[in-house]
Amino acid sequence: MVAGDESAISKLKKSDLECPQCGHVQSIEDFLNLNLDAARVYKDCLGRYVNEEGCPFSVDDDHCLPDKVRIVVTRNGNESKVFNFI
């Protein structure tokens, strides 16, 4: 690991993302603390996995409207829907 990478990773883990459906604010750290797949923090509300936390929303659901999420283009040119960083 390059010097400074650990600090950047630590900051990323604490970055907040907002569910576009219910407004629940979550972080990668929240998912890691619950032993959940941290790659889903950008796509699923925590309520999908934890009762009384947010809602069951996912950007992968067919009813997810593009105006409620960000569209990012990956390195290989694919588009992906993700939650907004706040």
N, C-alpha and C positions, 0 to 999 in steps of 0.2 A: 504494500500500500504506500502510495506517495504521501509525503508530509502534507498535511492540510486536508487530505481526503477524508480522514476520520471526522474532522470538524464539519465538513460539508455534509457528510452522511448523517451526522448527529442533528444538524439543522433541518435536513430533509425529513427525518423521522418525526420532527415536531411541527412540520408545516401543516397548516389547517386546510381542510377541504370541506366544502359545504354541499350537502345533499340538495339538489335542485327541487326535490319534491316537498320535503318537510323542513328544510333549513338546518337540520342537525349538522353540527360541526364535529369533524373527526380528523384523526391523524394516523399516519403509518404506525406510530408508537401505540395507539389504541388497539390496532389490529394485532400487532406483535404481542402486546401484553395479554391478549386473549387467545394466543396461539392460533390466530386466523391467518389466512393467506394475505399477506400485506400487499400483494399485487392487485387485490380487489378493492383497496381503499379508494381508488380513483373511479371505481365503477359501481360499487354497491354501498348502500347506506348500512351503517352498523346494525340498524334494526332488523336487517335481513337475517342476522345471526344471533342477536341479543334482544330478548323481550324488554320492553319499556325503554328502548334506546332508539330513537329515530323511527324509521318506517321500513317496509320491505322493498323499497325502490332499487332498481338496477338500471343502468344505461343500456344493458343488453336486452331488456324487456321490449317487446314489439311496440308497446304504446309510448315509449320514450320519444318525446319530440325534440328535434335538434335545437330548438330555440331555448331549451332548458339546460343545455350542456355545452361544453367546448368540444370542438372537433380538432384533434391534433393529427399531424401527419408523421408517421413513424419513419425511421431511416430507410426502410424498404419501400416507402411510398404509400403504404396502407393508411387509410383514415380510421381513427378510433375516437369514440365518444368518451369523454371523461368529465368528472366533476370540476367545478371551478376552485382554484386555490383562492384563499382569502387571507 
